[in-house]
Amino acid sequence: MSAVIPMLILLATLFLGYWGQKQQLFTESAQYDFSTMITYVSSPALILSTINSAGELGTKSEALTFLAIAFIIYLFYMAFSFIVPKFITVAKESEGTLQFLMTFQNNGFMGLPVIQALYGAGAMFYASLVNVPSNILVYSFGVWAMSRYSQKGKGQLSLRKILLSPGFAASLIALAFFILDWKIPEAAESFLSLVGNMTTPLAMIVIGMSMTEIKFRDCFNDWRIYLLMLIKMVLLPIIIYYLFGTFLSHPIIISVLVVTAAMPGPSSATAYATIFDGDVALATRYVFVSTLFSVLIIPLIISLLNLAG
């Protein structure tokens, strides 16, 4: 049950942002400014800070197999996201936000600390591999989905801007360093870690600030939130376990794959919705409710599938 503690810490940070906004401790532009910092500075730094991570479990061949499976899973998420709006009805301009929530989960902000708490530093290396396809797609497909019905997004975004965005570039650099077995200097790693570590508290504070713009009752009365949680955090992790478990021999590596798939909505969803004119209310409600329920769902998945830990 050690996974409960980091989740509760994240929830506490979220409520800190909510309280600060209610007390008017932030300026009017703070939410947008924090979102920009996350998207263009701290999150890319967090990606690059994992370059020197080395796996203590399995072989490089197993790590590459794990990475290939992670890519396949995310491509499935992306394809399935076009079907989800057919049975989870939202306004046309909110479909892109729903696709974003269907495709991505909170791997980096919650997944890494939870995996570290459950399985140790060696397992966290595999959890970071899940972030490779996630980070590549979030700065390409994620940006496109969140801004697809936004006049502001259409006016500002281009394929060239997406490809040259700091986060997308950081993802490609991290992947290249992994494949080539390159390392970065220790001082650079420390700097990137220092900057990257801002991501988690800033992201949760932004979500908390956004919570002041919607009614708490709206968070728990929306049946679409629960249906999306059931699909994304329960059914798909179980399917992933039975589809890909046979390709991975180490029980902890299999557990990392399934537990990361069961993570709640991505903290970055609110930041992206704010910057790219997505549905901030939908993103905030799903991230908040799924994060709250993840304290129960993740231990349930571990017990149900008899995973390591």
Contacts in CASP RR format, 6 or more apart in sequence:
PFRMAT RR
TARGET T0000
AUTHOR 0000-0000-0000
METHOD contacts of the structure
MODEL  1
MSAVIPMLILLATLFLGYWGQKQQLFTESAQYDFSTMITYVSSPALILST
INSAGELGTKSEALTFLAIAFIIYLFYMAFSFIVPKFITVAKESEGTLQF
LMTFQNNGFMGLPVIQALYGAGAMFYASLVNVPSNILVYSFGVWAMSRYS
QKGKGQLSLRKILLSPGFAASLIALAFFILDWKIPEAAESFLSLVGNMTT
PLAMIVIGMSMTEIKFRDCFNDWRIYLLMLIKMVLLPIIIYYLFGTFLSH
PIIISVLVVTAAMPGPSSATAYATIFDGDVALATRYVFVSTLFSVLIIPL
IISLLNLAG
1 299 0 8 1.000
2 117 0 8 1.000
2 118 0 8 1.000
3 114 0 8 1.000
3 117 0 8 1.000
3 118 0 8 1.000
3 259 0 8 1.000
3 295 0 8 1.000
3 298 0 8 1.000
3 299 0 8 1.000
3 302 0 8 1.000
4 295 0 8 1.000
4 299 0 8 1.000
5 117 0 8 1.000
6 110 0 8 1.000
6 113 0 8 1.000
6 114 0 8 1.000
6 117 0 8 1.000
7 110 0 8 1.000
7 114 0 8 1.000
7 291 0 8 1.000
7 294 0 8 1.000
7 295 0 8 1.000
7 298 0 8 1.000
8 295 0 8 1.000
10 109 0 8 1.000
10 110 0 8 1.000
10 200 0 8 1.000
10 204 0 8 1.000
10 291 0 8 1.000
11 291 0 8 1.000
11 292 0 8 1.000
11 295 0 8 1.000
13 200 0 8 1.000
13 201 0 8 1.000
13 204 0 8 1.000
13 205 0 8 1.000
14 204 0 8 1.000
14 205 0 8 1.000
14 207 0 8 1.000
14 208 0 8 1.000
14 211 0 8 1.000
14 288 0 8 1.000
14 291 0 8 1.000
15 208 0 8 1.000
16 204 0 8 1.000
16 205 0 8 1.000
16 208 0 8 1.000
17 204 0 8 1.000
17 205 0 8 1.000
17 206 0 8 1.000
17 207 0 8 1.000
17 208 0 8 1.000
17 209 0 8 1.000
18 208 0 8 1.000
18 209 0 8 1.000
18 211 0 8 1.000
18 212 0 8 1.000
20 26 0 8 1.000
20 209 0 8 1.000
21 31 0 8 1.000
21 208 0 8 1.000
21 209 0 8 1.000
21 211 0 8 1.000
21 212 0 8 1.000
22 212 0 8 1.000
26 209 0 8 1.000
27 33 0 8 1.000
30 209 0 8 1.000
31 206 0 8 1.000
31 209 0 8 1.000
31 210 0 8 1.000
31 274 0 8 1.000
32 274 0 8 1.000
32 275 0 8 1.000
34 202 0 8 1.000
34 205 0 8 1.000
34 206 0 8 1.000
34 209 0 8 1.000
34 271 0 8 1.000
35 206 0 8 1.000
35 270 0 8 1.000
35 271 0 8 1.000
35 272 0 8 1.000
35 274 0 8 1.000
35 275 0 8 1.000
36 275 0 8 1.000
37 198 0 8 1.000
37 202 0 8 1.000
38 199 0 8 1.000
38 202 0 8 1.000
38 203 0 8 1.000
38 206 0 8 1.000
38 268 0 8 1.000
38 271 0 8 1.000
39 167 0 8 1.000
39 268 0 8 1.000
39 271 0 8 1.000
39 272 0 8 1.000
39 275 0 8 1.000
40 165 0 8 1.000
40 166 0 8 1.000
40 167 0 8 1.000
41 166 0 8 1.000
41 195 0 8 1.000
42 195 0 8 1.000
42 196 0 8 1.000
42 197 0 8 1.000
42 198 0 8 1.000
42 199 0 8 1.000
42 202 0 8 1.000
43 167 0 8 1.000
43 196 0 8 1.000
43 199 0 8 1.000
43 268 0 8 1.000
44 166 0 8 1.000
44 167 0 8 1.000
44 169 0 8 1.000
44 170 0 8 1.000
45 170 0 8 1.000
45 192 0 8 1.000
45 193 0 8 1.000
45 195 0 8 1.000
45 196 0 8 1.000
45 199 0 8 1.000
46 108 0 8 1.000
46 192 0 8 1.000
46 193 0 8 1.000
46 195 0 8 1.000
46 196 0 8 1.000
46 197 0 8 1.000
46 199 0 8 1.000
47 131 0 8 1.000
47 135 0 8 1.000
47 167 0 8 1.000
47 170 0 8 1.000
47 171 0 8 1.000
47 174 0 8 1.000
48 170 0 8 1.000
48 173 0 8 1.000
48 174 0 8 1.000
48 184 0 8 1.000
48 192 0 8 1.000
49 189 0 8 1.000
49 192 0 8 1.000
49 193 0 8 1.000
49 195 0 8 1.000
49 196 0 8 1.000
50 128 0 8 1.000
50 131 0 8 1.000
50 174 0 8 1.000
51 173 0 8 1.000
51 174 0 8 1.000
51 177 0 8 1.000
51 178 0 8 1.000
51 182 0 8 1.000
51 183 0 8 1.000
51 184 0 8 1.000
51 189 0 8 1.000
52 183 0 8 1.000
52 184 0 8 1.000
52 189 0 8 1.000
53 124 0 8 1.000
53 125 0 8 1.000
53 128 0 8 1.000
54 125 0 8 1.000
55 63 0 8 1.000
55 122 0 8 1.000
55 125 0 8 1.000
55 126 0 8 1.000
56 121 0 8 1.000
56 122 0 8 1.000
56 125 0 8 1.000
57 122 0 8 1.000
57 123 0 8 1.000
57 125 0 8 1.000
57 126 0 8 1.000
57 250 0 8 1.000
57 252 0 8 1.000
57 253 0 8 1.000
58 250 0 8 1.000
58 253 0 8 1.000
62 248 0 8 1.000
62 249 0 8 1.000
62 250 0 8 1.000
62 253 0 8 1.000
63 125 0 8 1.000
63 126 0 8 1.000
63 129 0 8 1.000
65 247 0 8 1.000
65 248 0 8 1.000
66 126 0 8 1.000
66 129 0 8 1.000
66 248 0 8 1.000
66 253 0 8 1.000
66 257 0 8 1.000
67 129 0 8 1.000
67 132 0 8 1.000
67 133 0 8 1.000
69 244 0 8 1.000
69 247 0 8 1.000
69 248 0 8 1.000
69 257 0 8 1.000
70 129 0 8 1.000
70 130 0 8 1.000
70 132 0 8 1.000
70 133 0 8 1.000
70 134 0 8 1.000
70 257 0 8 1.000
71 132 0 8 1.000
71 133 0 8 1.000
73 133 0 8 1.000
73 240 0 8 1.000
73 244 0 8 1.000
73 261 0 8 1.000
74 103 0 8 1.000
74 133 0 8 1.000
74 134 0 8 1.000
74 137 0 8 1.000
75 133 0 8 1.000
77 102 0 8 1.000
77 103 0 8 1.000
77 104 0 8 1.000
77 236 0 8 1.000
78 103 0 8 1.000
78 137 0 8 1.000
78 141 0 8 1.000
80 102 0 8 1.000
81 98 0 8 1.000
81 99 0 8 1.000
81 100 0 8 1.000
81 102 0 8 1.000
81 103 0 8 1.000
81 145 0 8 1.000
82 99 0 8 1.000
84 98 0 8 1.000
84 99 0 8 1.000
84 102 0 8 1.000
84 228 0 8 1.000
84 231 0 8 1.000
85 95 0 8 1.000
85 98 0 8 1.000
85 99 0 8 1.000
88 98 0 8 1.000
88 224 0 8 1.000
88 227 0 8 1.000
88 228 0 8 1.000
89 224 0 8 1.000
90 97 0 8 1.000
90 98 0 8 1.000
90 224 0 8 1.000
90 279 0 8 1.000
90 282 0 8 1.000
91 279 0 8 1.000
92 149 0 8 1.000
93 149 0 8 1.000
93 150 0 8 1.000
93 278 0 8 1.000
93 279 0 8 1.000
94 278 0 8 1.000
94 279 0 8 1.000
94 282 0 8 1.000
95 148 0 8 1.000
95 149 0 8 1.000
96 145 0 8 1.000
96 146 0 8 1.000
96 148 0 8 1.000
96 149 0 8 1.000
96 278 0 8 1.000
96 279 0 8 1.000
97 145 0 8 1.000
97 146 0 8 1.000
97 269 0 8 1.000
97 273 0 8 1.000
97 278 0 8 1.000
97 279 0 8 1.000
97 282 0 8 1.000
97 283 0 8 1.000
98 228 0 8 1.000
98 279 0 8 1.000
98 282 0 8 1.000
99 142 0 8 1.000
99 145 0 8 1.000
100 142 0 8 1.000
100 145 0 8 1.000
100 146 0 8 1.000
100 266 0 8 1.000
100 269 0 8 1.000
100 272 0 8 1.000
100 273 0 8 1.000
100 283 0 8 1.000
101 228 0 8 1.000
101 232 0 8 1.000
101 265 0 8 1.000
101 266 0 8 1.000
101 269 0 8 1.000
101 282 0 8 1.000
101 283 0 8 1.000
101 286 0 8 1.000
102 228 0 8 1.000
102 231 0 8 1.000
102 232 0 8 1.000
103 137 0 8 1.000
103 141 0 8 1.000
103 142 0 8 1.000
103 145 0 8 1.000
104 134 0 8 1.000
104 137 0 8 1.000
104 138 0 8 1.000
104 142 0 8 1.000
104 265 0 8 1.000
104 266 0 8 1.000
104 268 0 8 1.000
104 269 0 8 1.000
105 232 0 8 1.000
105 233 0 8 1.000
105 260 0 8 1.000
105 261 0 8 1.000
105 262 0 8 1.000
105 263 0 8 1.000
105 264 0 8 1.000
105 265 0 8 1.000
105 266 0 8 1.000
106 263 0 8 1.000
106 264 0 8 1.000
106 265 0 8 1.000
106 266 0 8 1.000
106 267 0 8 1.000
106 287 0 8 1.000
106 291 0 8 1.000
107 127 0 8 1.000
107 130 0 8 1.000
107 131 0 8 1.000
107 134 0 8 1.000
107 260 0 8 1.000
107 263 0 8 1.000
107 266 0 8 1.000
108 127 0 8 1.000
108 131 0 8 1.000
109 199 0 8 1.000
109 200 0 8 1.000
109 203 0 8 1.000
109 204 0 8 1.000
109 266 0 8 1.000
109 267 0 8 1.000
109 268 0 8 1.000
110 263 0 8 1.000
110 264 0 8 1.000
110 267 0 8 1.000
110 291 0 8 1.000
110 294 0 8 1.000
111 127 0 8 1.000
111 259 0 8 1.000
111 260 0 8 1.000
111 263 0 8 1.000
112 124 0 8 1.000
112 127 0 8 1.000
112 128 0 8 1.000
113 200 0 8 1.000
114 259 0 8 1.000
114 263 0 8 1.000
114 298 0 8 1.000
115 123 0 8 1.000
115 124 0 8 1.000
115 126 0 8 1.000
115 127 0 8 1.000
115 256 0 8 1.000
115 259 0 8 1.000
115 260 0 8 1.000
116 123 0 8 1.000
116 124 0 8 1.000
116 127 0 8 1.000
118 255 0 8 1.000
118 259 0 8 1.000
118 302 0 8 1.000
118 309 0 8 1.000
119 252 0 8 1.000
119 255 0 8 1.000
119 256 0 8 1.000
119 308 0 8 1.000
119 309 0 8 1.000
123 252 0 8 1.000
123 253 0 8 1.000
123 255 0 8 1.000
123 256 0 8 1.000
126 253 0 8 1.000
126 256 0 8 1.000
126 257 0 8 1.000
127 256 0 8 1.000
127 260 0 8 1.000
129 178 0 8 1.000
130 256 0 8 1.000
130 257 0 8 1.000
130 260 0 8 1.000
132 171 0 8 1.000
132 174 0 8 1.000
132 175 0 8 1.000
132 178 0 8 1.000
135 167 0 8 1.000
135 168 0 8 1.000
135 170 0 8 1.000
135 171 0 8 1.000
135 174 0 8 1.000
136 168 0 8 1.000
136 171 0 8 1.000
136 172 0 8 1.000
136 175 0 8 1.000
138 266 0 8 1.000
138 268 0 8 1.000
138 272 0 8 1.000
139 162 0 8 1.000
139 165 0 8 1.000
139 167 0 8 1.000
139 168 0 8 1.000
139 171 0 8 1.000
140 162 0 8 1.000
140 163 0 8 1.000
140 168 0 8 1.000
142 272 0 8 1.000
143 157 0 8 1.000
143 162 0 8 1.000
143 165 0 8 1.000
143 272 0 8 1.000
143 276 0 8 1.000
144 157 0 8 1.000
144 162 0 8 1.000
146 272 0 8 1.000
146 273 0 8 1.000
146 276 0 8 1.000
146 277 0 8 1.000
146 278 0 8 1.000
147 153 0 8 1.000
147 154 0 8 1.000
147 157 0 8 1.000
147 276 0 8 1.000
147 277 0 8 1.000
147 278 0 8 1.000
149 278 0 8 1.000
150 276 0 8 1.000
150 277 0 8 1.000
150 278 0 8 1.000
151 277 0 8 1.000
152 276 0 8 1.000
152 277 0 8 1.000
153 276 0 8 1.000
153 277 0 8 1.000
157 276 0 8 1.000
162 168 0 8 1.000
176 182 0 8 1.000
177 183 0 8 1.000
177 184 0 8 1.000
184 192 0 8 1.000
200 267 0 8 1.000
203 267 0 8 1.000
203 268 0 8 1.000
203 270 0 8 1.000
203 271 0 8 1.000
204 267 0 8 1.000
206 267 0 8 1.000
206 270 0 8 1.000
206 271 0 8 1.000
206 274 0 8 1.000
207 267 0 8 1.000
207 270 0 8 1.000
207 284 0 8 1.000
207 287 0 8 1.000
207 288 0 8 1.000
208 284 0 8 1.000
208 288 0 8 1.000
210 270 0 8 1.000
210 274 0 8 1.000
210 280 0 8 1.000
210 281 0 8 1.000
210 283 0 8 1.000
210 284 0 8 1.000
211 284 0 8 1.000
211 288 0 8 1.000
213 280 0 8 1.000
213 281 0 8 1.000
213 284 0 8 1.000
214 281 0 8 1.000
214 284 0 8 1.000
214 285 0 8 1.000
218 281 0 8 1.000
218 285 0 8 1.000
219 225 0 8 1.000
219 285 0 8 1.000
219 288 0 8 1.000
219 289 0 8 1.000
220 289 0 8 1.000
222 285 0 8 1.000
225 285 0 8 1.000
225 286 0 8 1.000
225 289 0 8 1.000
225 290 0 8 1.000
226 289 0 8 1.000
228 286 0 8 1.000
228 290 0 8 1.000
229 264 0 8 1.000
229 286 0 8 1.000
229 289 0 8 1.000
229 290 0 8 1.000
229 293 0 8 1.000
229 297 0 8 1.000
232 265 0 8 1.000
232 290 0 8 1.000
233 262 0 8 1.000
233 263 0 8 1.000
233 264 0 8 1.000
233 290 0 8 1.000
233 293 0 8 1.000
233 294 0 8 1.000
233 297 0 8 1.000
233 301 0 8 1.000
234 262 0 8 1.000
234 297 0 8 1.000
234 301 0 8 1.000
236 261 0 8 1.000
237 258 0 8 1.000
237 259 0 8 1.000
237 261 0 8 1.000
237 262 0 8 1.000
237 301 0 8 1.000
238 301 0 8 1.000
238 304 0 8 1.000
238 305 0 8 1.000
240 257 0 8 1.000
240 258 0 8 1.000
240 261 0 8 1.000
241 254 0 8 1.000
241 257 0 8 1.000
241 258 0 8 1.000
241 305 0 8 1.000
244 254 0 8 1.000
244 257 0 8 1.000
245 254 0 8 1.000
245 257 0 8 1.000
248 254 0 8 1.000
248 257 0 8 1.000
251 307 0 8 1.000
251 308 0 8 1.000
252 308 0 8 1.000
252 309 0 8 1.000
254 307 0 8 1.000
254 308 0 8 1.000
255 302 0 8 1.000
255 307 0 8 1.000
255 308 0 8 1.000
255 309 0 8 1.000
258 301 0 8 1.000
258 305 0 8 1.000
258 307 0 8 1.000
259 298 0 8 1.000
259 301 0 8 1.000
259 302 0 8 1.000
259 307 0 8 1.000
262 294 0 8 1.000
262 297 0 8 1.000
262 298 0 8 1.000
262 301 0 8 1.000
263 294 0 8 1.000
263 298 0 8 1.000
264 287 0 8 1.000
264 290 0 8 1.000
264 291 0 8 1.000
264 293 0 8 1.000
264 294 0 8 1.000
265 286 0 8 1.000
265 287 0 8 1.000
265 290 0 8 1.000
265 291 0 8 1.000
266 287 0 8 1.000
267 287 0 8 1.000
269 283 0 8 1.000
269 284 0 8 1.000
269 286 0 8 1.000
269 287 0 8 1.000
270 280 0 8 1.000
270 283 0 8 1.000
270 284 0 8 1.000
270 287 0 8 1.000
272 278 0 8 1.000
272 283 0 8 1.000
273 279 0 8 1.000
273 280 0 8 1.000
273 282 0 8 1.000
273 283 0 8 1.000
273 284 0 8 1.000
274 280 0 8 1.000
301 307 0 8 1.000
302 309 0 8 1.000
END
